Structures are given as C-alpha cells and as structure tokens.
C-alpha cells in the first residue's frame, strides 16, 4: 500500500429490478469535502495516465467495466516513496479508492467493454493544480502490458 491511499469496499444492493451502488456519503469516515462529481470512460485497452494533483484528494469508484488502476508515490519524505500500487477495480471488485494529493495515478480499461470511472474529489477541477506525464514516461517505472503470472 502507498501511504495515504485507502481502499474501501463498497455496498451493492441487488434485486430483480437492478442494483444500487453506493459510493460516497457525507457521514462516512473517509469523506472530507465535496468538490464535484464527474465520470471518465475508456474503451478496452485504452490507457489514461499519468496525472497528479497538487492539492486535490480523488475518490474513485468504477461503476461499469473493469480497470487496472496504478498509483506511484514519488513524494519527498513519504515512507512509501518509490512504491507502485496496482489495483483491479470495477464490477468484479467494487470499491472506493481514496488517492491523496501528489500521488501519480493512471488507469487502463481491461476486459471487453468500456469502463466508467466515477470521481468525487474534494475540490472542483482546477487546471493549475494538475500535472500530467505521458502514459509511457520513463519517470514512472511501470509497464502497462499484461503480466502473465
């Protein structure tokens, strides 16, 4: 685990009509502040990354499809500096991933259908507080290819 990252299992309520998928409540212990809610989609095999927020805490939940979410900590003074964290989240592992400021992250849609990620960050988007890197930047020691284990 990367210091400050939290993975919280989320509740799904299913019946013959469909399902309710909880994500965030203002009375949850992991809620800090509301900034906005937005959705990001990616087609199978597409990589969206890398990016980092200087001040924003992100709260990700994948509501449709599956992604490989990768986090990288290069924060000075962090006890997990230099560590990577790989998570497979979505329909088969429905959870909330809380990503603190200054942790690089990116994701790859996996499987055979479009993935839809919901983000409920603690502040509205500000283009001046985000930094980006190419998905294949050598600055982050990660290979997006499939790992046959």
SERO-4910 file (N, C-alpha, C, O; in steps of 0.05 Angstrom, whole numbers):
BEGIN
 pado doro    nc1    nc2    nc3   cac1   cac2   cac3    cc1    cc2    cc3    oc1    oc2    oc3
  Unk    A     17    -24      0      0      0      0     17     25      0     39     26     12
  Unk    A      8     45    -13     21     71    -13      9     88     10    -15     88     13
  Unk    A     26    101     24     18    117     47     -4    137     39      0    152     21
  Unk    A    -26    137     54    -48    155     49    -69    145     30    -91    156     29
  Unk    A    -63    123     15    -83    112     -3   -101     93     14    -91     78     30
  Unk    A   -127     95      9   -146     77     23   -163     63      2   -171     75    -18
  Unk    A   -168     37      7   -186     22    -10   -209     13      8   -205     -2     27
  Unk    A   -233     22      2   -256     17     19   -277      1      3   -286      9    -18
  Unk    A   -283    -24     13   -304    -39     -1   -330    -23     -1   -337    -10     18
  Unk    A   -345    -25    -23   -370    -11    -26   -393    -30    -28   -390    -54    -36
  Unk    A   -417    -20    -20   -441    -37    -19   -456    -35    -45   -460    -14    -57
  Unk    A   -465    -59    -54   -484    -61    -77   -509    -74    -66   -507    -95    -53
  Unk    A   -532    -63    -73   -557    -75    -66   -570    -83    -92   -578    -67   -108
  Unk    A   -574   -110    -95   -584   -121   -120   -611   -134   -115   -615   -148    -95
  Unk    A   -629   -131   -134   -654   -146   -134   -662   -150   -163   -647   -144   -181
  Unk    A   -686   -160   -167   -695   -167   -194   -699   -142   -212   -701   -145   -237
  Unk    A   -699   -119   -201   -702    -94   -216   -676    -83   -226   -675    -68   -245
  Unk    A   -654    -90   -212   -628    -78   -219   -611    -76   -193   -613    -93   -176
  Unk    A   -596    -54   -191   -579    -52   -167   -574    -22   -160   -577     -4   -177
  Unk    A   -568    -18   -135   -559      8   -125   -530      4   -117   -523    -16   -103
  Unk    A   -513     22   -126   -484     20   -119   -476     45   -103   -475     67   -114
  Unk    A   -471     41    -78   -463     64    -61   -435     72    -68   -419     56    -77
  Unk    A   -429     98    -65   -402    108    -70   -392    125    -47   -371    120    -35
  Unk    A   -407    147    -40   -397    166    -21   -420    178     -5   -441    185    -17
  Unk    A   -417    181     21   -436    195     37   -422    215     54   -399    212     61
  Unk    A   -435    237     60   -423    258     76   -417    250    104   -401    263    118
  Unk    A   -430    229    114   -425    219    142   -406    196    143   -403    184    164
  Unk    A   -393    189    120   -374    168    120   -347    177    132   -340    201    128
  Unk    A   -332    160    146   -307    169    158   -286    177    137   -267    191    144
  Unk    A   -288    168    112   -269    175     92   -276    200     76   -261    209     59
  Unk    A   -300    211     81   -309    236     67   -295    260     79   -293    262    104
  Unk    A   -284    278     62   -272    302     73   -288    327     64   -296    343     81
  Unk    A   -291    331     38   -305    354     28   -315    348      0   -303    332    -14
  Unk    A   -337    362     -8   -347    358    -35   -335    379    -54   -336    403    -48
  Unk    A   -325    370    -76   -315    388    -97   -332    387   -122   -342    407   -131
  Unk    A   -336    363   -132   -352    358   -156   -354    327   -160   -341    312   -146
  Unk    A   -371    319   -178   -372    291   -187   -369    291   -217   -383    306   -231
  Unk    A   -352    273   -227   -351    270   -256   -345    241   -263   -337    225   -246
  Unk    A   -349    235   -288   -345    207   -298   -325    208   -321   -325    226   -337
  Unk    A   -308    188   -321   -288    185   -342   -292    157   -354   -294    137   -339
  Unk    A   -292    155   -380   -295    128   -392   -270    122   -409   -256    140   -418
  Unk    A   -265     97   -413   -243     88   -430   -252     62   -444   -264     45   -432
  Unk    A   -245     61   -470   -251     37   -485   -231     15   -478   -209     21   -468
  Unk    A   -238    -11   -483   -219    -33   -476   -191    -28   -486   -187    -22   -510
  Unk    A   -172    -31   -468   -144    -28   -475   -133      0   -475   -108      3   -477
  Unk    A   -150     20   -471   -141     48   -471   -128     54   -444   -138     45   -423
  Unk    A   -106     69   -444    -92     78   -420    -97    108   -417    -92    123   -435
  Unk    A   -105    116   -393   -107    144   -386    -87    149   -363    -91    139   -341
  Unk    A    -67    163   -368    -47    168   -347    -23    182   -361    -22    185   -385
  Unk    A     -6    190   -345     -5    194   -316    -15    222   -309    -12    241   -325
  Unk    A    -26    226   -285    -31    252   -275    -29    253   -244    -30    232   -231
  Unk    A    -25    277   -235    -22    281   -206    -36    308   -199    -37    326   -215
  Unk    A    -48    309   -175    -60    334   -166    -43    344   -142    -35    329   -125
  Unk    A    -39    370   -143    -22    382   -122    -37    384    -95    -25    381    -74
  Unk    A    -64    390    -96    -79    394    -72   -104    376    -69   -114    372    -47
  Unk    A   -113    365    -91   -138    350    -92   -135    321    -82   -116    308    -89
  Unk    A   -154    312    -66   -157    284    -59   -179    273    -78   -200    285    -81
  Unk    A   -172    251    -92   -191    239   -110   -204    214    -97   -192    201    -80
  Unk    A   -229    209   -104   -244    186    -94   -256    171   -118   -276    180   -129
  Unk    A   -243    149   -125   -250    134   -149   -267    110   -143   -262     96   -123
  Unk    A   -288    106   -159   -303     81   -159   -310     75   -188   -319     93   -203
  Unk    A   -306     50   -197   -312     42   -224   -340     29   -224   -344      8   -212
  Unk    A   -359     42   -238   -386     33   -237   -394     14   -259   -415      1   -258
  Unk    A   -377     13   -280   -383     -5   -302   -356    -13   -315   -338      3   -319
  Unk    A   -353    -39   -321   -328    -49   -332   -308    -53   -310   -314    -54   -287
  Unk    A   -283    -56   -319   -260    -61   -301   -237    -44   -310   -233    -40   -334
  Unk    A   -221    -35   -291   -196    -21   -297   -173    -33   -281   -177    -45   -259
  Unk    A   -149    -28   -291   -125    -32   -276   -116     -4   -268   -107     11   -285
  Unk    A   -118      2   -242   -111     28   -231    -82     26   -220    -77      8   -204
  Unk    A    -65     44   -229    -37     43   -219    -30     69   -206    -35     90   -217
  Unk    A    -19     67   -182    -10     91   -167     20     90   -163     31     68   -160
  Unk    A     32    113   -163     61    115   -159     67    138   -140     58    160   -144
  Unk    A     83    132   -119     89    152    -99    118    162   -103    137    147    -99
  Unk    A    120    187   -111    147    199   -112    148    224    -94    164    242    -99
  Unk    A    131    224    -74    131    247    -55    156    247    -38    163    226    -26
  Unk    A    169    269    -37    192    272    -19    184    269     10    165    281     19
  Unk    A    199    252     24    193    248     52    172    227     58    167    221     81
  Unk    A    160    216     38    139    195     42    153    169     49    174    162     38
  Unk    A    141    155     68    152    129     76    148    108     55    160     86     56
  Unk    A    132    114     35    128     95     13    139    106    -14    131     97    -35
  Unk    A    157    125    -12    169    137    -36    181    116    -54    196     98    -45
  Unk    A    174    117    -80    185     98    -99    168     73   -103    174     56   -120
  Unk    A    146     70    -88    130     47    -90    107     50   -110     96     72   -114
  Unk    A    101     28   -123     78     26   -142     56     11   -128     62     -6   -111
  Unk    A     32     16   -136      9      1   -126    -10     -4   -149    -18     15   -163
  Unk    A    -16    -29   -153    -33    -37   -176    -59    -49   -165    -58    -68   -148
  Unk    A    -82    -39   -174   -108    -48   -164   -125    -55   -188   -124    -41   -208
  Unk    A   -141    -76   -186   -160    -83   -207   -188    -78   -195   -197    -93   -177
  Unk    A   -201    -57   -205   -226    -49   -192   -248    -46   -213   -242    -40   -237
  Unk    A   -273    -49   -204   -296    -46   -222   -317    -65   -214   -321    -71   -190
  Unk    A   -332    -75   -233   -355    -92   -228   -348   -117   -211   -363   -125   -194
  Unk    A   -324   -128   -216   -316   -152   -201   -302   -146   -175   -298   -164   -159
  Unk    A   -295   -121   -170   -283   -113   -145   -292    -84   -140   -277    -65   -144
  Unk    A   -317    -81   -131   -329    -55   -128   -320    -42   -101   -326    -52    -80
  Unk    A   -304    -21   -104   -293     -8    -80   -288     21    -87   -289     30   -110
  Unk    A   -282     36    -66   -274     64    -68   -244     66    -63   -234     54    -44
  Unk    A   -230     80    -80   -201     84    -76   -197    113    -72   -202    130    -89
  Unk    A   -187    120    -48   -181    147    -40   -152    153    -45   -134    140    -34
  Unk    A   -147    172    -63   -119    178    -72   -112    206    -61   -124    226    -69
  Unk    A    -92    208    -44    -84    234    -33    -70    251    -54    -61    241    -75
  Unk    A    -67    277    -48    -52    294    -67    -23    284    -70    -12    271    -53
  Unk    A    -12    290    -94     16    285   -101     23    255   -104     46    248   -103
  Unk    A      2    238   -109      7    210   -116     -1    208   -146    -24    213   -153
  Unk    A     19    200   -162     13    196   -191     -6    173   -195     -5    153   -180
  Unk    A    -24    176   -214    -43    154   -220    -50    154   -249    -50    175   -263
  Unk    A    -57    130   -258    -67    126   -285    -82    100   -286    -80     84   -267
  Unk    A    -97     96   -307   -112     71   -308   -114     61   -337   -112     76   -356
  Unk    A   -118     34   -339   -122     21   -364   -148      5   -363   -153    -10   -344
  Unk    A   -166     10   -383   -191     -6   -384   -183    -34   -392   -170    -39   -412
  Unk    A   -193    -54   -376   -187    -82   -382   -213    -96   -388   -235    -87   -380
  Unk    A   -211   -119   -401   -235   -134   -408   -245   -127   -435   -230   -117   -452
  Unk    A   -271   -131   -440   -282   -129   -467   -302   -106   -470   -314   -103   -492
  Unk    A   -306    -90   -449   -326    -68   -452   -314    -42   -441   -295    -42   -426
  Unk    A   -327    -21   -449   -319      6   -439   -321      7   -409   -340     -4   -397
  Unk    A   -301     19   -396   -302     23   -367   -311     51   -361   -304     70   -375
  Unk    A   -326     54   -339   -335     81   -330   -326     85   -301   -335     70   -283
  Unk    A   -309    105   -297   -299    112   -270   -314    136   -261   -316    156   -275
  Unk    A   -323    136   -236   -335    159   -223   -314    171   -204   -301    156   -189
  Unk    A   -311    197   -203   -293    210   -185   -308    231   -169   -323    248   -181
  Unk    A   -305    231   -143   -317    251   -126   -295    264   -110   -291    259    -86
  Unk    A   -280    282   -123   -257    295   -109   -267    316    -89   -290    324    -88
  Unk    A   -248    324    -72   -255    343    -51   -253    372    -59   -256    390    -42
  Unk    A   -248    378    -84   -248    405    -94   -255    405   -124   -250    385   -137
  Unk    A   -266    427   -134   -271    428   -163   -245    427   -179   -224    435   -169
  Unk    A   -247    418   -204   -224    416   -221   -212    444   -225   -226    463   -230
  Unk    A   -185    445   -222   -170    470   -226   -147    463   -244   -128    448   -236
  Unk    A   -146    472   -269   -125    464   -288    -97    472   -278    -77    462   -289
  Unk    A    -95    491   -259    -69    499   -250    -57    481   -228    -34    484   -221
  Unk    A    -73    462   -218    -63    445   -197    -59    416   -206    -53    399   -189
  Unk    A    -61    411   -231    -57    384   -242    -31    384   -259    -25    403   -273
  Unk    A    -17    362   -257      7    357   -275      3    331   -289     -9    312   -278
  Unk    A     13    329   -313     10    305   -329     37    295   -340     55    310   -344
  Unk    A     37    268   -345     60    255   -358     49    236   -378     26    227   -375
  Unk    A     64    231   -399     57    210   -418     54    183   -404     68    177   -386
  Unk    A     35    167   -413     30    141   -401     55    123   -402     57    105   -386
  Unk    A     73    128   -420     97    111   -423    122    126   -414    144    118   -422
  Unk    A    119    147   -398    142    162   -388    160    143   -372    151    127   -356
  Unk    A    186    146   -377    206    131   -362    210    141   -333    223    128   -317
  Unk    A    197    164   -327    199    174   -299    184    157   -279    190    157   -255
  Unk    A    165    141   -289    150    123   -272    156     95   -281    151     88   -304
  Unk    A    167     79   -263    177     52   -271    154     31   -273    152     13   -256
  Unk    A    137     34   -294    115     16   -296    111      8   -325    114     24   -344
  Unk    A    105    -18   -330     99    -29   -356     69    -35   -356     60    -52   -340
  Unk    A     54    -23   -375     25    -26   -376     17    -53   -389     -7    -59   -390
  Unk    A     36    -69   -398     29    -94   -411     17   -114   -392     18   -112   -368
  Unk    A      4   -135   -404     -7   -157   -388     15   -172   -375     36   -178   -388
  Unk    A     12   -179   -350     32   -195   -335     21   -223   -332      1   -228   -318
  Unk    A     34   -242   -346     25   -270   -344     39   -282   -320     63   -287   -320
  Unk    A     23   -288   -300     35   -298   -275     29   -327   -271     36   -340   -251
***
